[in-house]
Amino acid sequence: MPIPKWTIKGIVDDYDTCGCCGRRGLKRTVALMPLDADGNEDGTAEDVAYYGTACAATALGWTQGKVTDTARAAQAQQDQRDAHARRMISLYAPIESAPIRDKARVYYARNQRQRDTGVKATEEVAKLLAEARAQLADTTTGPARPSRIEDFRRYVVLFTREARVYLVQHLSDDEAERQAQGDAAMRRTEEIRGSLAVVAALDGESARDVAYADDLTRRWNAHAWQAVHA
């Protein structure tokens, strides 16, 4: 059976022109990465072709339905990798320049099984951040996504008495509105007899992880936010 020339990487909204037939005004295109003779990906984001579903189906020898389903599944995986990358950056970027002891405490608190195994926290943190940044910089299925501490936004996270997350809310950049949000959050915290934390992160899910983390992680998170907004 011949090996397909392409593999599907996802669905793209930024390109509305088919790279095969030239048709314009498409609602979406399919990102196709070329393959080598052994069926391995043979290129980078610059080598990706963007086809309409009909042309993609012809190129792959599939039905349009199969192309659409495969593209959606591939995009979902890409989105999951993006979400993981945002969490890694939100957790570890603030400690990138921290003292080795603090960096180790933060890393091993989340990876306890690796303690005393010879795994070096400094190397693992650097590796995780490099992989996460590369993921968010990948332009295969769209523009690069925010990945810097400067891109962090502040969130208020409310916890119940049982230390479960009750609410994650992005705090406004407007001072008056932010004060109103803070007052409302304090009132709600008292009503549910819970607690709250204010953290910085790339998105709400990442903010949840930071808020759940140890005290040292949250202190470095606050320090990093203050440093870039001084």
C-alpha positions as CSV (number, residue, x, y, z in Angstrom):
1,M,0.0,0.0,0.0
2,P,1.6,3.4,-1.0
3,I,2.5,5.7,1.8
4,P,0.5,9.0,1.7
5,K,2.4,12.1,0.8
6,W,0.9,14.1,3.6
7,T,-0.2,13.9,7.2
8,I,-2.8,16.2,8.7
9,K,-1.7,18.5,11.4
10,G,-5.0,20.3,12.2
11,I,-7.5,22.9,11.1
12,V,-6.5,26.5,10.3
13,D,-8.7,29.6,10.3
14,D,-6.0,32.0,9.3
15,Y,-5.6,30.7,5.8
16,D,-8.7,31.0,3.6
17,T,-7.1,30.1,0.3
18,C,-6.5,26.5,-0.9
19,G,-2.9,26.0,-1.7
20,C,-3.8,23.4,-4.2
21,C,-6.6,24.8,-6.4
22,G,-6.3,28.5,-5.3
23,R,-10.0,28.7,-4.2
24,R,-10.5,31.7,-1.9
25,G,-12.9,32.6,0.9
26,L,-12.8,29.2,2.6
27,K,-14.1,29.0,6.1
28,R,-11.1,26.8,7.1
29,T,-8.3,24.9,5.5
30,V,-6.5,21.7,6.5
31,A,-2.8,21.9,7.5
32,L,-0.8,19.2,5.6
33,M,2.7,18.3,6.5
34,P,4.8,16.6,3.8
35,L,6.2,13.1,4.5
36,D,9.4,11.5,3.4
37,A,9.7,8.1,1.7
38,D,9.5,6.3,5.1
39,G,6.3,8.1,6.1
40,N,8.0,10.5,8.5
41,E,7.3,14.2,8.7
42,D,9.7,16.0,6.4
43,G,9.6,19.7,7.1
44,T,8.8,22.5,9.5
45,A,5.9,24.9,9.7
46,E,7.2,26.7,6.7
47,D,6.7,23.5,4.6
48,V,3.1,23.0,5.6
49,A,0.5,23.3,2.8
50,Y,-3.0,24.5,3.5
51,Y,-5.7,22.8,1.4
52,G,-9.5,23.0,1.3
53,T,-11.1,19.7,2.5
54,A,-11.9,18.6,-1.1
55,C,-8.3,19.0,-2.3
56,A,-7.0,17.5,0.9
57,A,-9.2,14.5,0.3
58,T,-7.9,14.1,-3.2
59,A,-4.3,14.4,-2.1
60,L,-4.7,11.8,0.6
61,G,-7.1,9.5,-1.3
62,W,-9.7,9.9,1.5
63,T,-13.3,11.0,1.7
64,Q,-13.9,14.6,2.8
65,G,-15.6,13.3,5.9
66,K,-12.5,11.4,7.0
67,V,-10.3,14.4,6.3
68,T,-12.6,16.6,8.4
69,D,-12.7,14.2,11.3
70,T,-9.0,13.6,11.2
71,A,-8.2,17.3,11.1
72,R,-10.5,18.0,14.0
73,A,-8.8,15.2,16.1
74,A,-5.4,16.5,15.2
75,Q,-6.3,20.0,16.2
76,A,-7.8,18.8,19.5
77,Q,-4.4,17.1,20.2
78,Q,-2.6,20.4,19.3
79,D,-4.9,22.3,21.6
80,Q,-4.2,19.9,24.4
81,R,-0.4,20.3,23.9
82,D,-0.9,24.1,24.0
83,A,-2.8,23.8,27.2
84,H,-0.1,21.7,28.8
85,A,2.6,24.1,27.6
86,R,0.7,27.1,29.2
87,R,0.6,25.2,32.5
88,M,4.3,24.4,32.4
89,I,5.2,28.0,31.6
90,S,2.9,29.4,34.3
91,L,4.3,27.1,36.9
92,Y,8.0,27.1,36.0
93,A,8.9,30.3,34.2
94,P,8.7,32.3,37.4
95,I,11.5,30.1,39.0
96,E,13.7,30.0,35.9
97,S,16.2,32.3,37.5
98,A,15.5,31.3,41.1
99,P,18.2,29.9,43.3
100,I,18.9,26.2,42.7
101,R,17.4,25.2,46.1
102,D,14.1,27.0,45.4
103,K,14.0,25.6,41.9
104,A,14.5,22.0,43.3
105,R,11.9,22.5,45.9
106,V,9.3,23.6,43.4
107,Y,10.1,20.9,40.9
108,Y,10.2,18.0,43.3
109,A,7.0,19.2,45.1
110,R,5.2,18.4,41.8
111,N,7.4,15.4,40.8
112,Q,8.0,13.6,44.1
113,R,8.8,10.3,42.5
114,Q,11.9,11.8,40.8
115,R,13.4,12.9,44.1
116,D,16.6,11.1,44.9
117,T,16.6,9.4,41.5
118,G,19.5,11.4,40.0
119,V,17.1,13.6,38.0
120,K,18.3,17.2,38.2
121,A,15.6,19.7,38.8
122,T,17.4,22.5,37.1
123,E,17.8,20.5,33.9
124,E,14.3,19.3,33.9
125,V,12.8,22.7,34.4
126,A,14.9,24.0,31.5
127,K,13.8,21.1,29.4
128,L,10.1,21.6,30.2
129,L,10.2,25.3,29.5
130,A,12.1,24.8,26.2
131,E,9.5,22.3,25.1
132,A,6.6,24.4,26.2
133,R,7.9,27.5,24.4
134,A,8.6,25.6,21.3
135,Q,5.0,24.3,21.3
136,L,3.5,27.7,21.6
137,A,5.9,29.1,19.0
138,D,4.8,26.5,16.5
139,T,2.9,28.2,13.7
140,T,1.7,25.0,11.9
141,T,-2.0,25.6,12.6
142,G,-2.0,29.3,13.5
143,P,0.1,32.2,14.8
144,A,2.4,31.8,17.8
145,R,0.7,31.9,21.1
146,P,1.6,34.0,24.2
147,S,4.4,32.3,26.2
148,R,6.3,35.0,28.2
149,I,5.8,36.1,31.8
150,E,5.0,39.5,30.3
151,D,1.9,37.7,28.8
152,F,0.7,36.5,32.2
153,R,-2.6,37.9,33.4
154,R,-3.8,38.0,37.0
155,Y,-6.6,35.8,38.2
156,V,-8.4,35.5,41.5
157,V,-9.0,31.9,42.6
158,L,-11.6,31.2,45.2
159,F,-11.5,28.0,47.3
160,T,-14.2,26.2,49.3
161,R,-13.7,25.2,52.9
162,E,-12.6,21.8,51.5
163,A,-9.8,23.5,49.6
164,R,-11.5,22.9,46.2
165,V,-11.5,25.5,43.5
166,Y,-14.9,27.3,43.5
167,L,-14.2,30.1,41.0
168,V,-11.4,31.3,38.7
169,Q,-11.8,34.9,37.4
170,H,-9.6,37.0,35.3
171,L,-8.9,40.3,37.0
172,S,-9.5,43.4,34.9
173,D,-6.6,45.7,33.9
174,D,-8.8,48.7,34.9
175,E,-8.0,49.6,38.5
176,A,-11.6,50.5,39.5
177,E,-13.1,47.4,38.0
178,R,-10.4,45.3,39.5
179,Q,-11.1,46.7,42.9
180,A,-14.8,45.9,42.5
181,Q,-13.9,42.4,41.5
182,G,-11.7,42.0,44.5
183,D,-14.4,43.3,46.9
184,A,-16.9,40.9,45.3
185,A,-14.5,38.0,45.6
186,M,-13.9,38.8,49.3
187,R,-17.6,38.9,50.0
188,R,-18.2,35.6,48.2
189,T,-15.2,34.0,50.1
190,E,-16.8,35.0,53.4
191,E,-20.1,33.6,52.3
192,I,-18.7,30.2,51.4
193,R,-16.3,30.3,54.3
194,G,-13.4,29.6,52.0
195,S,-10.2,31.3,51.0
196,L,-8.8,33.0,47.9
197,A,-5.5,33.5,46.1
198,V,-4.4,36.0,43.4
199,V,-2.0,34.4,40.9
200,A,-0.6,35.2,37.5
201,A,-0.8,32.8,34.6
202,L,-1.2,32.4,30.8
203,D,-4.9,31.3,31.2
204,G,-7.5,30.3,33.7
205,E,-6.6,26.6,33.8
206,S,-3.0,27.4,34.4
207,A,-4.1,29.8,37.2
208,R,-5.9,27.0,38.8
209,D,-2.7,24.9,38.9
210,V,-0.6,27.8,40.3
211,A,-3.2,28.4,43.0
212,Y,-3.2,24.7,44.0
213,A,0.6,24.7,44.1
214,D,2.9,25.0,47.2
215,D,3.6,28.3,48.9
216,L,7.0,28.7,47.4
217,T,5.6,28.4,43.8
218,R,3.0,31.1,44.6
219,R,5.7,33.4,46.1
220,W,7.9,33.1,43.0
221,N,4.8,33.6,40.9
222,A,4.0,36.9,42.6
223,H,7.6,38.0,42.5
224,A,7.8,37.3,38.7
225,W,4.6,39.3,38.1
226,Q,5.8,42.2,40.1
227,A,9.2,42.2,38.5
228,V,7.8,42.6,34.9
229,H,5.2,45.2,36.0
230,A,7.4,47.3,38.2
